[in-house]
């Protein structure tokens, strides 16, 4: 059986022993794990879904941009009603 390739996570701190740069990550049976080489801490990483892209004028359709347009009424301060 082949052993999973472990990679160090730069700057990561172990939640058990609080040592920096001792955590490795690897994939086994299509699951991601992190493990501390210092104290032996090991846990499965449960990653959340990818974050949603922020709404900007660039990624909206023309119809969505046009729906947000609101007319502005200019008032002349010298004009009386």
CNS distance restraints for C-alpha pairs under 8 A (distance, minus, plus):
assign (resid   4 and name CA) (resid  26 and name CA) 6.26 0.50 0.50
assign (resid   4 and name CA) (resid  27 and name CA) 6.36 0.50 0.50
assign (resid   4 and name CA) (resid  28 and name CA) 6.38 0.50 0.50
assign (resid   5 and name CA) (resid  26 and name CA) 6.13 0.50 0.50
assign (resid   5 and name CA) (resid  27 and name CA) 7.76 0.50 0.50
assign (resid   6 and name CA) (resid  24 and name CA) 5.89 0.50 0.50
assign (resid   6 and name CA) (resid  25 and name CA) 5.53 0.50 0.50
assign (resid   6 and name CA) (resid  26 and name CA) 4.81 0.50 0.50
assign (resid   7 and name CA) (resid  24 and name CA) 5.14 0.50 0.50
assign (resid   7 and name CA) (resid  25 and name CA) 5.40 0.50 0.50
assign (resid   7 and name CA) (resid  26 and name CA) 6.56 0.50 0.50
assign (resid   8 and name CA) (resid  21 and name CA) 7.13 0.50 0.50
assign (resid   8 and name CA) (resid  22 and name CA) 7.15 0.50 0.50
assign (resid   8 and name CA) (resid  23 and name CA) 5.80 0.50 0.50
assign (resid   8 and name CA) (resid  24 and name CA) 4.15 0.50 0.50
assign (resid   8 and name CA) (resid  25 and name CA) 6.36 0.50 0.50
assign (resid   9 and name CA) (resid  21 and name CA) 6.63 0.50 0.50
assign (resid   9 and name CA) (resid  22 and name CA) 7.81 0.50 0.50
assign (resid   9 and name CA) (resid  23 and name CA) 5.79 0.50 0.50
assign (resid   9 and name CA) (resid  24 and name CA) 5.63 0.50 0.50
assign (resid   9 and name CA) (resid  25 and name CA) 6.85 0.50 0.50
assign (resid  10 and name CA) (resid  21 and name CA) 5.72 0.50 0.50
assign (resid  11 and name CA) (resid  20 and name CA) 6.13 0.50 0.50
assign (resid  11 and name CA) (resid  21 and name CA) 5.40 0.50 0.50
assign (resid  12 and name CA) (resid  20 and name CA) 5.67 0.50 0.50
assign (resid  12 and name CA) (resid  21 and name CA) 5.55 0.50 0.50
assign (resid  12 and name CA) (resid  22 and name CA) 7.45 0.50 0.50
assign (resid  12 and name CA) (resid  23 and name CA) 6.41 0.50 0.50
assign (resid  13 and name CA) (resid  18 and name CA) 5.50 0.50 0.50
assign (resid  13 and name CA) (resid  19 and name CA) 5.48 0.50 0.50
assign (resid  13 and name CA) (resid  20 and name CA) 4.31 0.50 0.50
assign (resid  13 and name CA) (resid  21 and name CA) 6.38 0.50 0.50
assign (resid  13 and name CA) (resid  22 and name CA) 7.22 0.50 0.50
assign (resid  13 and name CA) (resid  23 and name CA) 7.03 0.50 0.50
assign (resid  14 and name CA) (resid  18 and name CA) 4.73 0.50 0.50
assign (resid  14 and name CA) (resid  19 and name CA) 5.48 0.50 0.50
assign (resid  14 and name CA) (resid  20 and name CA) 6.47 0.50 0.50
assign (resid  14 and name CA) (resid  22 and name CA) 6.89 0.50 0.50
assign (resid  14 and name CA) (resid  23 and name CA) 6.28 0.50 0.50
assign (resid  14 and name CA) (resid  36 and name CA) 6.42 0.50 0.50
assign (resid  14 and name CA) (resid  41 and name CA) 7.80 0.50 0.50
assign (resid  16 and name CA) (resid  39 and name CA) 7.72 0.50 0.50
assign (resid  16 and name CA) (resid  41 and name CA) 6.72 0.50 0.50
assign (resid  17 and name CA) (resid  38 and name CA) 7.90 0.50 0.50
assign (resid  17 and name CA) (resid  39 and name CA) 6.58 0.50 0.50
assign (resid  19 and name CA) (resid  38 and name CA) 7.68 0.50 0.50
assign (resid  22 and name CA) (resid  36 and name CA) 5.34 0.50 0.50
assign (resid  22 and name CA) (resid  37 and name CA) 5.54 0.50 0.50
assign (resid  22 and name CA) (resid  38 and name CA) 6.08 0.50 0.50
assign (resid  23 and name CA) (resid  34 and name CA) 6.46 0.50 0.50
assign (resid  23 and name CA) (resid  35 and name CA) 5.45 0.50 0.50
assign (resid  23 and name CA) (resid  36 and name CA) 4.37 0.50 0.50
assign (resid  23 and name CA) (resid  37 and name CA) 6.38 0.50 0.50
assign (resid  24 and name CA) (resid  34 and name CA) 5.48 0.50 0.50
assign (resid  24 and name CA) (resid  35 and name CA) 5.26 0.50 0.50
assign (resid  24 and name CA) (resid  36 and name CA) 6.23 0.50 0.50
assign (resid  24 and name CA) (resid  37 and name CA) 7.30 0.50 0.50
assign (resid  25 and name CA) (resid  32 and name CA) 7.07 0.50 0.50
assign (resid  25 and name CA) (resid  33 and name CA) 5.54 0.50 0.50
assign (resid  25 and name CA) (resid  34 and name CA) 4.27 0.50 0.50
assign (resid  25 and name CA) (resid  35 and name CA) 6.30 0.50 0.50
assign (resid  26 and name CA) (resid  32 and name CA) 5.83 0.50 0.50
assign (resid  26 and name CA) (resid  33 and name CA) 5.46 0.50 0.50
assign (resid  26 and name CA) (resid  34 and name CA) 6.52 0.50 0.50
assign (resid  27 and name CA) (resid  31 and name CA) 5.42 0.50 0.50
assign (resid  27 and name CA) (resid  32 and name CA) 4.46 0.50 0.50
assign (resid  27 and name CA) (resid  33 and name CA) 6.08 0.50 0.50
assign (resid  28 and name CA) (resid  32 and name CA) 6.52 0.50 0.50
assign (resid  28 and name CA) (resid  33 and name CA) 7.47 0.50 0.50
assign (resid  31 and name CA) (resid  44 and name CA) 7.14 0.50 0.50
assign (resid  31 and name CA) (resid  45 and name CA) 7.71 0.50 0.50
assign (resid  32 and name CA) (resid  44 and name CA) 5.91 0.50 0.50
assign (resid  32 and name CA) (resid  45 and name CA) 5.42 0.50 0.50
assign (resid  32 and name CA) (resid  46 and name CA) 7.57 0.50 0.50
assign (resid  33 and name CA) (resid  42 and name CA) 7.08 0.50 0.50
assign (resid  33 and name CA) (resid  43 and name CA) 5.69 0.50 0.50
assign (resid  33 and name CA) (resid  44 and name CA) 4.31 0.50 0.50
assign (resid  33 and name CA) (resid  45 and name CA) 5.23 0.50 0.50
assign (resid  34 and name CA) (resid  42 and name CA) 5.77 0.50 0.50
assign (resid  34 and name CA) (resid  43 and name CA) 5.68 0.50 0.50
assign (resid  34 and name CA) (resid  44 and name CA) 6.42 0.50 0.50
assign (resid  34 and name CA) (resid  45 and name CA) 6.58 0.50 0.50
assign (resid  35 and name CA) (resid  40 and name CA) 6.48 0.50 0.50
assign (resid  35 and name CA) (resid  41 and name CA) 5.47 0.50 0.50
assign (resid  35 and name CA) (resid  42 and name CA) 4.27 0.50 0.50
assign (resid  35 and name CA) (resid  43 and name CA) 6.62 0.50 0.50
assign (resid  36 and name CA) (resid  40 and name CA) 5.12 0.50 0.50
assign (resid  36 and name CA) (resid  41 and name CA) 5.10 0.50 0.50
assign (resid  36 and name CA) (resid  42 and name CA) 6.53 0.50 0.50
assign (resid  37 and name CA) (resid  41 and name CA) 7.76 0.50 0.50
assign (resid  55 and name CA) (resid  59 and name CA) 6.56 0.50 0.50
assign (resid  55 and name CA) (resid  60 and name CA) 7.07 0.50 0.50
assign (resid  56 and name CA) (resid  60 and name CA) 6.55 0.50 0.50
assign (resid  57 and name CA) (resid  65 and name CA) 6.89 0.50 0.50
assign (resid  60 and name CA) (resid  64 and name CA) 6.05 0.50 0.50
assign (resid  60 and name CA) (resid  65 and name CA) 6.47 0.50 0.50
assign (resid  61 and name CA) (resid  65 and name CA) 6.38 0.50 0.50
assign (resid  62 and name CA) (resid  66 and name CA) 6.06 0.50 0.50
assign (resid  63 and name CA) (resid  67 and name CA) 6.12 0.50 0.50
assign (resid  64 and name CA) (resid  68 and name CA) 6.68 0.50 0.50
assign (resid  65 and name CA) (resid  69 and name CA) 6.90 0.50 0.50
